[in-house]
Amino acid sequence: MVRIVFASLWFVVFSLAAPAARSDEKIDLDFMRTYVNRDTCRASQQNYLACISSLQVLMASLDPELHLKTQTTSTDFLKLNQTRLALNANNITLVHRNREASFGDKAVDVELSQMREFYLENKRTQIDFRDTFGAAYYHFKVASNDVIDDVLQHLDRTYLQKLEPAKVETAIVSAINEFIHVSRDPHSDWRADEEFEKSSSSKEESFAGLGIRYVPTRLGATIEFVIAGSGAHEAGLQTDDTIVAINKTIVRGLGREMISSLIRGPVDGPIDLQVQRRDRTLEIRAYRREVKTPVVSSSTNQIGGHTVGLIKLENFTYNEGCEAIATELKKFTQQNIENVMLDLRGNGGGSLTITECIAGLFIGPGKPIAYREQKIGTTSPTQMIFYPPASEGSAAQRAQAIVKNEVEVLMAEAGPETIKLPEYQAYLARLRDPAALAALTRSIELFDHGISESTSSGQQIYFGKLAVLIDAYSASASELIAGAFRDWNRALIVGQTSFGKGSVQSSGYTRGRFRLWQTEGLFFQPSGLTNQTLGIKPHIEVYRDLKASIAETYQLRERDLFLFPLEPRNIQHLIPDVGSMNQIDVRADCLAAQKTSELYSTLQPSRWRDMQVLTAAHAMLCSN
């Protein structure tokens, strides 16, 4: 349908407490002050923590030995007067500290990341922390001095004025992003153009690395599994080993991207690892080898007297991902395989367009797979959808007006003779089709609530039974697929509750060589629920191994990673027939009779020796 622009359409603009940026402006200390200033820092306890965290990040980038020191006026919670975290800004001073930590009654240099970890992992003491932090915040709120600007001025005179402009930008962007992550949204930030382009492009299909799948844990990076023939395999690394340090860089507290950047490098290059294996600490030298990550891999096996197919999708960023899955499904169809598993474990997501295409392979075209909050004004004009405003009638009346206008414009432009041609008549028939009019009316209804719809595309190839495998590291697009298939009663979901990343981001303002990547809002499943911080809950919860590994039982999700994650909500009031969704069921007596645990130890090949795979295969045989 041709999009029609109505001049009376209003716009809702989403911002992050900073003025609109222009591409010809630079990022400097004055720009940072639009975020980190006395007024914003006083606005809430959350903002105050964001300001202190932002200053810490800025100082760490300028001088590793530079800290904020504070003296608290209330209870000395965890001896915070001896740490970096400033709870009482009225007494903040800049000091240099010896980075060697000591213990007992002596001062302990507590990293900000450690403080966050304490906050996140010790739920019982969070109330105490908030009470203590609250007292310090209110002390700052009524203080007459502007210590925040004093600190910024000192950093400018002592450090920033001596640095090259590019380094100043990098340091300040990191500090601003820290403020945004804590005060507003952990998924919005400023990114350099080259970083933005990298995040928007497909991932590499091969690279030089160790050849492991790992998960960040309390101690470092705990290995989920080791690829046979890889550098890690050659070096003797094992499942459940925890990499504590990489080339003397402590891994604890680092994110996946930073850990991966430490691992990757030239082929055959050495990597010195410090590894914790149960109660032993090992020093291991490994060598990088080329690691190939196929877009899609598949295999079949005989389980319970039936041939079962397994398709593994690494992520949703490869442009050929949908086509590759379609190819495998066609092979399964030719073999009359009627039980298939789609493995999305460890799959962090990717392109929405590819997600829509993959969904269509299993449920056909035109079905809603997700709704998303549409913050009009955050995307370019060519991406916007324009509808008449509500003042011009009901959604049905506006839909009819759009179709009527489209028909009139087409007939006027084509002329009386051309309009009689079959292709024109077919197009007019599609415009007037009641189903198309109903779909347009529905889109306008959602638009009135700031919601847009993502639907499956492409033709359905596979019609048999389906199970989707997920774990704590299945996120974003993986969760859209699992949630949609669950709601449409298309697939059994097996494994562990997913990560819980249910927000959508897009690029916004530019400033110099940086671009603002910002959250538009939440995604919602066809049922109107969101997976934000909640994840997708499987029909059957089961670990990968017969005896759960450390990597599986230590599962950091969206809610665990951030002090203030985006909170969930739902739009079920906008969704008709919710009661008919998510009704797929498995006969418990049938599943128990399969004796999955006994089969686990004997099944070949080893990639099928997987409790989630076996449980999913048996569950399909026992499903309605």
C-alpha positions in Angstrom: 0.0 0.0 0.0 1.2 3.5 -0.8 1.8 5.5 2.3 -0.2 8.7 2.5 1.1 11.8 4.4 -1.4 13.9 6.4 -0.2 17.4 7.3 -2.1 17.3 10.6 -0.2 14.3 11.9 1.6 15.1 15.2 4.9 13.8 16.3 6.1 12.4 19.7 9.8 12.9 20.2 11.9 10.7 22.5 14.9 12.2 24.2 17.5 11.3 26.8 17.7 14.5 28.8 20.0 16.3 26.3 19.3 18.8 23.6 19.0 17.6 20.0 22.5 17.2 18.6 23.8 18.4 15.2 26.3 16.6 13.1 28.6 19.6 13.0 28.9 19.9 16.7 31.6 18.1 18.7 31.4 16.1 21.8 33.3 17.9 24.6 33.0 18.7 28.3 30.2 21.2 27.7 28.2 18.5 26.0 28.8 16.2 29.0 27.5 19.0 31.3 24.1 18.7 29.5 23.9 15.3 31.1 26.0 15.5 34.2 25.2 18.7 36.1 23.8 19.6 39.5 20.2 19.8 38.4 20.1 16.3 36.7 22.2 14.8 39.5 19.7 16.1 42.1 16.7 14.9 40.2 16.6 11.4 41.8 18.7 8.9 43.6 19.1 7.0 40.3 20.4 10.1 38.6 22.8 10.7 41.4 24.3 7.3 41.2 24.5 7.8 37.4 26.5 11.0 37.9 28.9 9.4 40.3 29.4 6.4 38.0 29.9 8.8 35.1 32.6 10.7 36.9 34.3 7.4 37.9 34.4 6.3 34.3 35.8 9.6 33.1 38.5 9.6 35.7 39.4 5.9 35.0 40.0 6.8 31.3 42.2 9.7 32.2 44.3 8.3 35.0 43.9 4.7 36.4 45.0 5.9 39.8 42.5 8.7 40.1 39.5 8.1 42.4 36.7 9.8 44.2 36.9 9.6 47.9 34.0 10.3 50.2 33.1 10.4 53.9 29.6 9.2 54.6 27.4 11.0 57.2 25.2 8.0 57.8 25.9 4.3 58.5 29.2 3.3 57.1 27.7 0.5 54.9 30.5 -1.9 53.9 33.1 0.8 54.8 32.1 2.8 51.8 34.1 5.8 53.1 37.2 3.8 52.0 36.0 3.0 48.5 35.7 4.7 45.1 31.9 4.9 45.3 30.9 8.4 46.4 27.8 8.5 48.5 28.2 11.9 50.0 29.1 14.4 47.3 29.4 17.2 49.8 32.7 15.7 50.9 34.0 14.4 47.5 37.7 15.0 47.0 40.0 13.8 44.2 42.8 11.6 45.4 45.4 9.2 44.0 45.4 5.8 45.6 47.7 2.8 45.5 46.0 0.1 43.5 47.3 -2.7 45.6 44.4 -3.9 47.7 44.9 -5.0 51.3 42.5 -6.8 53.6 41.5 -7.1 57.2 41.0 -3.8 58.9 43.0 -1.9 56.3 41.5 -0.1 53.3 40.2 -2.1 50.5 40.0 -0.6 47.0 36.5 -1.7 45.9 35.9 -1.4 42.2 32.7 0.2 41.0 31.9 -3.0 39.1 32.3 -5.0 42.4 30.0 -2.6 44.1 27.4 -3.2 41.4 27.9 -6.9 41.7 27.3 -6.7 45.4 24.1 -4.7 44.8 22.8 -7.1 42.3 23.7 -10.4 43.8 22.9 -9.8 47.5 19.2 -9.1 47.2 18.6 -9.3 50.9 20.7 -6.3 51.6 19.4 -4.1 48.8 17.0 -2.3 51.1 19.8 -1.5 53.5 21.8 -0.2 50.6 19.0 2.0 49.3 18.4 3.3 52.8 22.1 4.3 53.2 22.3 5.6 49.7 19.1 7.6 50.2 20.5 9.5 53.2 23.6 10.4 51.2 21.6 11.5 48.2 19.4 13.8 50.2 22.5 15.3 51.8 23.8 16.1 48.3 20.4 17.4 47.2 20.3 20.1 49.9 24.0 21.0 49.7 24.8 24.6 48.6 27.9 23.8 46.7 28.2 22.5 43.1 30.8 19.7 43.7 29.9 18.0 40.4 31.1 21.0 38.3 34.1 21.4 40.6 35.2 17.9 39.7 34.6 18.4 36.0 36.6 21.7 36.0 39.5 20.0 37.8 39.5 17.2 35.3 39.4 19.6 32.4 42.4 21.7 33.7 44.5 18.8 34.8 43.9 16.3 32.1 41.5 17.0 29.2 43.2 20.2 28.0 46.4 18.2 27.5 44.8 15.5 25.4 44.3 15.2 21.7 40.6 16.0 20.6 39.9 12.4 19.6 41.0 11.1 23.0 38.9 13.7 24.7 35.9 12.6 22.7 36.4 9.0 23.5 36.8 9.6 27.2 33.7 11.9 27.5 31.5 9.6 25.3 32.3 6.7 27.7 31.4 8.9 30.7 28.1 10.1 29.1 27.2 6.6 28.1 27.7 5.5 31.7 25.3 8.2 32.8 22.7 7.1 30.2 23.0 3.4 31.1 22.4 4.0 34.8 19.9 6.9 34.8 17.8 6.1 31.7 18.4 2.9 29.8 21.2 0.3 29.6 20.7 -0.1 25.8 21.0 3.5 24.7 24.3 5.2 24.1 26.5 7.2 21.8 28.6 5.2 19.3 31.3 6.2 16.9 30.2 5.8 13.3 32.6 2.9 12.7 31.3 1.1 15.7 27.7 1.7 14.6 28.4 0.3 11.2 30.1 -2.7 12.7 27.1 -3.4 15.0 24.7 -3.0 12.0 26.6 -5.4 9.7 26.6 -9.2 9.7 28.9 -11.1 12.0 32.0 -12.9 10.6 31.5 -16.4 9.5 35.1 -17.2 10.4 37.7 -15.6 12.7 40.8 -16.5 14.6 40.1 -17.4 18.3 40.1 -20.1 20.9 37.0 -22.0 19.7 34.9 -22.0 22.8 31.4 -21.0 23.9 31.5 -19.3 27.2 29.4 -17.4 29.7 30.6 -14.5 31.9 30.4 -15.6 35.6 31.5 -14.3 39.0 35.1 -15.4 38.4 35.5 -14.8 34.7 34.5 -16.6 31.6 33.2 -20.1 32.2 33.4 -22.5 29.3 30.2 -24.1 28.1 31.8 -26.3 25.5 35.0 -26.6 23.4 35.0 -27.1 19.7 36.9 -30.2 18.6 40.2 -29.4 16.8 40.2 -25.8 18.0 43.1 -24.0 19.8 41.2 -24.5 23.1 40.9 -28.2 22.4 44.6 -28.5 21.6 45.5 -26.7 24.9 43.4 -29.0 27.0 40.7 -26.5 28.0 37.5 -28.2 29.3 33.9 -27.6 29.9 33.4 -25.7 33.2 36.9 -24.3 33.2 36.8 -20.6 34.1 39.2 -18.3 32.3 40.2 -15.8 35.0 42.8 -13.8 33.0 43.7 -13.4 29.3 47.2 -12.2 28.7 47.3 -10.9 32.3 44.1 -8.9 31.8 41.5 -9.8 34.6 38.3 -11.1 32.9 36.1 -10.7 35.9 33.5 -8.0 35.3 34.1 -7.7 31.6 31.2 -8.0 29.1 31.2 -10.5 26.2 32.4 -8.0 23.6 35.4 -7.1 25.6 36.3 -10.7 26.4 35.9 -11.7 22.7 38.2 -8.8 21.7 40.9 -10.1 24.1 40.6 -13.6 22.7 40.6 -12.8 19.0 43.8 -11.9 17.1 46.1 -13.2 14.4 46.0 -16.9 13.5 48.5 -19.0 15.4 49.1 -16.2 17.8 49.6 -17.3 21.5 47.2 -16.5 24.3 48.3 -16.8 27.9 45.4 -17.9 30.1 44.9 -18.2 33.8 42.3 -20.9 34.3 40.4 -22.0 37.4 39.6 -25.7 37.2 37.6 -26.7 40.3 40.1 -26.1 43.2 43.2 -25.6 41.0 44.6 -22.6 39.2 46.3 -23.4 35.9 48.5 -21.3 33.6 47.8 -22.4 30.0 49.2 -21.2 26.8 46.8 -21.7 23.9 47.1 -20.7 20.2 44.5 -19.0 18.1 43.2 -21.1 15.2 40.7 -20.3 12.5 37.2 -20.8 13.9 34.4 -21.3 11.4 30.9 -20.5 12.5 28.4 -21.9 10.0 25.3 -19.9 9.5 23.1 -23.0 9.9 23.9 -26.6 10.7 21.6 -29.5 10.7 21.5 -33.3 11.5 19.0 -36.1 12.0 18.6 -39.0 14.3 16.3 -41.8 15.2 14.5 -41.2 18.5 11.5 -43.1 19.8 11.1 -44.9 16.4 10.9 -41.6 14.6 13.4 -39.6 12.5 13.9 -36.2 14.2 15.6 -33.2 12.5 17.7 -30.6 14.3 18.6 -27.2 12.9 21.0 -24.9 14.7 20.9 -21.1 13.9 23.9 -19.2 15.2 22.3 -15.8 15.1 19.9 -13.6 13.1 22.5 -11.3 11.5 23.5 -13.4 8.5 21.6 -12.2 5.5 21.5 -15.8 4.1 20.2 -17.3 7.4 16.6 -17.5 6.3 17.5 -19.1 2.9 19.8 -21.6 4.7 17.1 -22.7 7.0 14.7 -23.0 4.1 17.2 -25.3 2.3 17.4 -27.6 5.4 13.7 -27.7 5.8 13.2 -28.7 2.2 15.6 -31.6 2.7 13.7 -32.7 5.8 10.4 -32.5 3.9 11.8 -34.6 1.1 12.8 -37.2 3.8 9.3 -37.1 5.3 10.6 -35.9 8.6 7.7 -34.6 10.7 9.5 -33.7 13.9 12.0 -30.9 13.8 13.8 -28.9 16.5 15.0 -25.3 15.9 18.0 -24.7 18.2 18.3 -21.0 19.3 20.4 -21.6 22.4 23.2 -19.0 22.8 21.6 -17.0 20.0 21.7 -13.3 20.8 19.4 -12.2 18.0 19.9 -9.8 15.1 17.8 -8.5 12.2 14.0 -8.1 12.5 13.7 -8.6 8.8 15.5 -12.0 8.9 13.4 -12.9 11.9 10.2 -12.2 10.0 11.4 -14.3 7.1 12.4 -17.3 9.3 9.0 -17.1 11.1 7.2 -17.4 7.8 9.0 -20.7 7.0 7.1 -22.3 10.0 3.8 -20.3 10.3 3.3 -18.8 6.8 3.1 -15.1 5.8 1.1 -12.3 7.4 0.9 -13.5 11.0 1.9 -11.0 13.8 5.1 -12.2 15.4 5.6 -9.1 17.5 4.2 -5.7 18.3 6.6 -2.8 19.1 6.2 0.6 20.6 6.7 3.1 17.8 8.2 6.4 19.0 7.4 8.6 16.1 10.2 11.1 15.3 13.1 8.8 16.2 13.4 7.3 12.7 14.0 8.9 9.3 10.9 10.1 7.4 11.2 7.2 4.9 10.7 4.7 7.8 7.6 6.4 9.3 4.1 5.2 8.8 1.5 7.9 8.3 -2.2 7.6 9.1 -5.0 10.1 9.4 -5.4 11.4 13.0 -8.1 10.0 15.2 -10.1 13.2 14.9 -10.9 12.2 11.3 -13.0 9.2 12.4 -12.8 5.7 13.7 -10.0 3.3 12.7 -12.4 1.6 10.2 -13.5 4.9 8.7 -9.9 6.0 8.3 -8.9 2.7 6.7 -11.8 3.1 4.2 -10.7 6.6 3.5 -7.1 5.5 2.8 -8.3 2.8 0.4 -10.8 5.1 -1.3 -8.1 7.7 -1.8 -5.6 5.1 -3.1 -8.2 3.8 -5.6 -9.0 7.3 -6.9 -5.4 8.3 -7.3 -4.6 5.1 -9.2 -7.5 5.4 -11.5 -6.8 9.1 -12.2 -3.1 8.4 -12.9 -3.6 5.2 -15.0 -6.5 6.5 -17.1 -9.8 4.7 -18.1 -8.2 2.3 -20.6 -5.1 1.3 -18.6 -7.1 0.7 -15.5 -9.0 -2.1 -17.3 -5.8 -4.2 -17.7 -5.7 -7.4 -15.6 -2.8 -6.4 -13.4 -4.5 -3.1 -12.5 -7.8 -4.9 -11.8 -6.0 -7.5 -9.6 -4.4 -4.7 -7.6 -7.7 -2.9 -7.1 -9.2 -6.2 -6.0 -6.5 -6.6 -3.4 -7.1 -3.1 -2.1 -10.8 -3.7 -1.7 -10.4 -7.2 -0.2 -12.2 -7.3 3.2 -9.2 -9.1 4.8 -6.8 -6.4 3.6 -9.2 -3.7 4.9 -9.5 -5.5 8.2 -5.7 -5.7 8.5 -5.3 -2.0 7.7 -8.0 -1.1 10.3 -6.1 -3.2 12.8 -2.8 -1.4 12.0 -4.5 2.0 12.5 -5.9 0.9 15.9 -2.5 -0.1 17.0 -1.0 3.1 15.7 -3.4 5.1 17.8 -1.7 3.4 20.8 1.8 4.0 19.6 2.2 0.4 18.5 3.3 -1.1 15.2 3.1 -4.7 14.0 5.8 -7.0 12.7 4.4 -9.9 10.6 5.9 -13.1 9.2 7.0 -13.1 5.6 7.6 -15.7 3.0 5.9 -19.0 2.3 5.6 -21.8 4.9 7.8 -24.8 4.1 7.5 -27.0 7.1 4.2 -28.1 8.5 5.1 -30.9 11.0 5.7 -30.8 14.7 8.2 -28.3 16.0 10.2 -27.6 19.2 12.3 -24.5 19.8 15.4 -24.9 22.1 16.3 -21.8 24.2 18.5 -21.0 27.2 19.5 -18.0 29.3 21.6 -16.6 26.4 18.8 -16.7 23.8 17.9 -13.1 23.4 16.2 -10.5 21.2 15.2 -12.1 17.9 15.4 -15.6 19.4 12.9 -14.5 22.0 10.6 -13.1 19.3 10.6 -16.4 17.5 10.1 -18.5 20.6 7.4 -16.2 22.0 5.5 -16.0 18.7 5.6 -19.8 18.1 4.5 -20.4 21.7 1.6 -18.0 21.4 0.5 -19.3 18.0 0.6 -22.9 19.4 3.1 -23.7 16.7 6.0 -25.1 18.8 7.0 -26.5 22.2 9.6 -24.4 23.9 12.2 -26.5 25.7 15.2 -25.5 27.8 15.7 -22.6 30.2 14.0 -19.2 30.5 15.5 -16.9 28.0 17.6 -13.7 28.6 14.8 -11.2 28.7 15.9 -8.5 26.2 12.6 -7.2 24.9 13.4 -3.6 23.8 14.0 -2.2 20.3 16.7 0.3 19.4 17.3 2.5 16.4 19.8 5.3 15.5 18.9 8.8 16.3 20.8 12.1 16.4 24.4 12.5 15.2 27.1 14.7 16.7 30.4 14.8 15.0 31.5 11.2 14.3 29.1 9.8 16.9 25.5 8.6 16.6 22.9 8.2 19.3 21.6 4.6 19.4 18.4 4.8 21.5 15.6 2.7 22.7 12.2 3.3 21.0 10.3 1.0 23.4 9.4 -2.6 24.1 8.6 -5.5 22.0 5.4 -7.5 22.7 4.5 -11.0 21.7 1.3 -11.8 19.7 -0.4 -12.3 23.1 0.5 -8.8 24.2 3.0 -9.9 26.8 6.6 -8.8 26.8 9.7 -10.7 27.5 11.5 -7.6 28.8 13.4 -8.8 32.0 11.0 -11.8 32.2 12.3 -13.9 29.3 10.4 -16.6 27.5 9.4 -19.3 29.9 9.6 -22.8 28.3 6.9 -25.4 28.3 9.5 -27.8 29.7 12.4 -26.7 31.8 15.5 -28.9 31.5 19.3 -28.4 31.6 21.5 -29.3 28.7 23.5 -31.9 30.6 22.2 -34.7 32.8 24.2 -33.1 35.6 23.8 -29.3 35.2 27.1 -27.5 34.5 28.3 -24.3 36.2 27.7 -22.4 33.0 24.0 -23.5 33.0 23.3 -22.9 36.7 24.9 -19.5 36.7 22.5 -17.6 34.4 22.8 -13.8 34.3 19.9 -12.3 32.5 18.8 -8.8 31.5 17.5 -8.1 35.0 20.7 -9.2 36.6 23.1 -7.3 34.4 21.8 -3.8 35.1 21.1 -1.7 38.2 18.0 -0.2 36.6 16.7 -2.3 33.7 13.7 -1.3 31.6 10.6 -2.6 33.4 8.1 -4.9 31.7 4.5 -4.1 30.9 1.9 -5.6 28.5 -0.7 -4.6 25.9 -3.0 -7.6 26.3 -6.0 -5.1 26.3 -5.3 -4.5 22.7 -5.1 -8.1 21.6 -8.3 -10.1 20.7 -8.6 -13.8 21.4 -5.7 -14.0 23.8 -7.3 -17.0 25.5 -6.8 -19.2 22.5 -3.0 -18.7 22.5 -0.3 -20.8 24.2 -2.5 -23.9 24.5 -0.1 -26.5 23.3 0.4 -29.3 25.8 2.5 -32.4 26.5 1.2 -35.6 28.1 3.2 -36.0 31.2 2.7 -39.7 31.5 3.9 -40.2 27.9 7.0 -38.1 28.4 7.9 -39.9 31.6 7.6 -43.3 29.8 10.3 -42.2 27.3 13.1 -42.7 29.9 15.0 -39.8 28.5 17.8 -39.9 31.2 18.6 -43.6 30.3 18.9 -42.8 26.6 21.1 -39.8 27.3 24.2 -41.9 28.2 24.0 -44.1 25.1 22.9 -41.9 22.3 25.3 -41.3 19.4 26.6 -39.0 18.0 27.8 -36.9 20.9 26.0 -33.7 19.8 22.7 -35.5 20.4 23.8 -36.4 23.9 21.9 -33.4 25.1 19.0 -33.5 27.6 17.3 -30.5 26.0 17.5 -32.1 22.6 16.3 -35.5 23.8 13.5 -34.0 25.9 12.3 -31.8 23.0 12.3 -34.8 20.7 10.3 -36.9 23.1 8.0 -34.0 24.0 7.0 -33.6 20.3 6.0 -37.3 20.2 3.9 -36.7 23.3 2.3 -33.4 22.3 -1.3 -32.7 21.2 
